[in-house]
Amino acid sequence: MYLIYRYGEAIECYQEALICLEKDDPLVYTTMISVLEKMGFIFNIQHQYDEALNAQRRALQIRNENKPIDHLMIAKNLKEIGNILFKQEDYDDALNYYQQALTIFEEKYPKNHIEITNCLREIGLAWNSKTDYDRAAEYFEKCLHIIEASVSLADPMISDIILYLSLVEEKRNHRELSLAHEINYCLICLKFRPLDQRPIGYSFSRIGQHYEHLNKPILAIDYYRQALTIFQNCLPEWHESRIDMELKLERLSKETIM
């Protein structure tokens, strides 16, 4: 029902089902958990995060009380609660739940690289949001190390983490390291997603900006031109990114001539 955007009616149906289950057959905990998680999902996509959090926490409580050995689903439940808290910008609590989930995945499912790297990524993003860029870089590095050994280079997760590393190293004022990550990200995009032009254009732009800060204007101009060529093909004339690139090229060209 929620797939056709009748969220309110869906929630009412789930709430009625939950009441019936609690009254008539409270031992059917798996069905109760399923109902609560579906309610949490709907609340989440409606940005009703308090309600989503309550539903997920209740599902977690029922799991812990009735099937504490179901470590995989408990860990996923913890991670989902962390995701909701992250959206509420409650980063400390989000980190707490992410860390609990990560501990379970690492101890009970050490070969489940997808769940482990997802947790590491979310922890890195939370530290980044707390502006603790050293910790963010630490978790992004851990994530990249695991995922590079477990999936194809074409997997979007790899390029995403490399981009996160580039951005966080820039915030740490590690300009050359940030540039190295950005070039790596750009090369992966060019090789595996050549038709996805916008990310490539923005990557060229960021590379140019790095070279400009490193006092290498000729290289900066070269990458700005490549970025502008892409923007001219995929962005309207009035787009801010396209105008910004034109202005940067004009300014740098004049400064280089002088």
N, C-alpha and C positions, 0 to 999 in steps of 0.2 A: 504493500500500500504506500509506503514512504517513497517508493521509486517513482511514483507519479505525483509527488509533492503534496500528498494529503497527510502532512506530518501530524497535524492536530488529531485527526481521526485515528491515525495509527497509534499515537501515544495513548489515547483513550482506550483503544482495544487492548493494548499491552497492559495498561493499568488494571483493567477489568480482569484480564487473564491472571495477573499476578495476585489479585485479591482472592480469586477462586482457588488458585493453587495453594495459597497460604492457609485458606480456610478448610479446604476439602482434602488436600493431599500435600502437606508441607514436606513430605519426604522426597518428593520429586524435585530434588534440588537442581538437577541438570537443566530441567525445563525453566525453572525460575532464573537460573543464571543466564540462559539464552535470552529470555524475555528482558532481563535487566540490561544485558549488553546491547540488544537491539534498541532499547529505549535510550541508552547512553549514546549510541551512534546517531540517532535522530536529534537528540538534544545538541550533540556536538556540531553537526552540520548546520543547525539553526543558531549556533553561537550562544546557546544557553548552557554555559560552561558549569555553573553551579549545579544544575540539575544533572548534567552529564557526569559530573564528578560523584554526585551522590549515588547514581545508578551503578557506576563502575566500582565504587568502594563497597557498595552492598554486595555486588557480585563477588568481589574478592573475599569479603567476610564469609559468605556462604561456601565458597570454595575451601577456604582455610578450615572451616568447621566440619565440612562433610567429606572432603577429599584432599587432605593436606599433602598427599604423595603426588598429586598431579602438578608437579613442579613446572612443567612447560607452560601450562595455561595460567598458572599463578604468576609466572614471570611475565607473560604477555599482558596479563591484567595490570601488573605493576607498571609496565612500560606505558600502557594506554593511559593510566592515571597520570603518569609523568607528562605525557603529551598534552593532556588537558591543562595541567598546572602550568606548563610552559606557555600555552596560549593565554593563560591568565596573568602571565608575567610573574608568577610566583616561582622564581628560578631555584631558590634554595630547596623548597619542597620537591620541585621537579627533579632536581639532582638526587635527592634522597631516594625517590622511587626508581629513577633510572639506575642508580647504583645497586639497589636491591635486586632489580631485574638482571643486571649485568652479572652480579655475583652468582645468581642461580644458573644463568646460561653457561658461565665459565666453569662452574663446578659440576653441574649435572649434564650439560650438553656441549662439551668443549669443541665438538666438530660442527656445531651449528653456527657456521661463520656468518650467515646472514643476520641472525638475531644478535650475535655478539657485536658485529660491526654497526648494526643499526643503533644499538645502545651506545656504543662509543661515539658515534656521530652525534646523537642527541645530547650526550653529555658535553661534547665539544661545543655544540651550538649554545647550550645553556651557559657554559663558562664564558663564551664569547659575548653573550647578552649581558653577563655580569661584568663585562670589560676586563676579565682576567684572561688576557690573551696568551700568557705563558701556559696556563692550564689548558686553554682551548687548543693550542698548538700541540700539546702533549697528547691529547686524546685523538686529535685528527691524525697525528703521526701513527699512533697505535692502530687506528682504524685502517689507514692506508696500507700499513705493513701486512695486516691480516688479509685484507681484501685483494691485494695484488697477488698474493699467493694462492687465492682460492677461486677467482673468477677471471673471465677473459678481459683483456684490456678494453674491449669494446663496451663493457658494462658501464652504463651511465654513472653508477655509484663511484667508480674510480675517478672519472673526470670531475664529479661534484666535489669529492673530498680534496682533490688537488686544487680546485678553485678556492675552496674554503681555506686551505693552507696558504695559498697565495695572498688572500685578503687579510688573514690574521697575521701573517708575517709582515705585511705592510704596516699594520697597526702597531707592530712591535718595532717598527723602524728598521727592519731587516730588508732593505730595498732590493739588494741583489738576490737574496734567497726568494723573495716574493716574485721577482722577475723570472727566476728559473722555473718556479712552479707554474707561473702564468704561461710561459712558452710551452711547457710540457702539456698544460691543459689545451692550449691552442692547437698543438700538433695532433693531439688525440681527436679533437673535434674535426679537424681537417681530414683526418684519415677515416674516421668511422661515421661522422655525421656531416659530410660536405654540403648537403643540401639545406642544412639548418643554419642559414646565413647570419641571422641576427647575433647569436652567441659568438660566432667567429668575428663579426664586426666589432662587437664590444670588447672582445679579447684583444684584437689588434689595437683598439683605442687604449686599453689599459697598458699594453706593452709599450706603446708610444709614450704614455705618461711616465712610465718607469724610466725610459731612456732620457726623457726630458729632465727628470729629477736627478739623473746620473750625469747630467751635462753632456749628453750625446745627441745634440739637436738633429744631426743628419739622419741618424737611425730613428729618432722620434718622428721626423717628417715622413720618412718612408712608411712607418706603420700607421701614422695618421692618414696618409693617402690611401692605403689599403682599406682602412676602416671606412673612409668617406666613400670609396667606390662601392662598398657593400651597402652602406646606408642609402646611397643614391638609388640603388636597385630595389631596396625593400622598405624604405621609410619615405613618407611624404615630405615635401620641401619644408613645411613648417615644423617638422619634428625637432624637438629640443636637441637631441643627440646629433642630428645632422647639422644643425646650425652651429652647435658648439664645436664640432669637428672642423667646419669651414673657418671659424674664427681662430681656432688654434693653429691651423695651417697658415693662415694669413699672418698671424703674429710671429710664429716661428720663422717663416720664410723671410720676413723683414729683418728680424734679429740676426739671422744667419748671414744675410747680405751685408748688414752693417758690420 
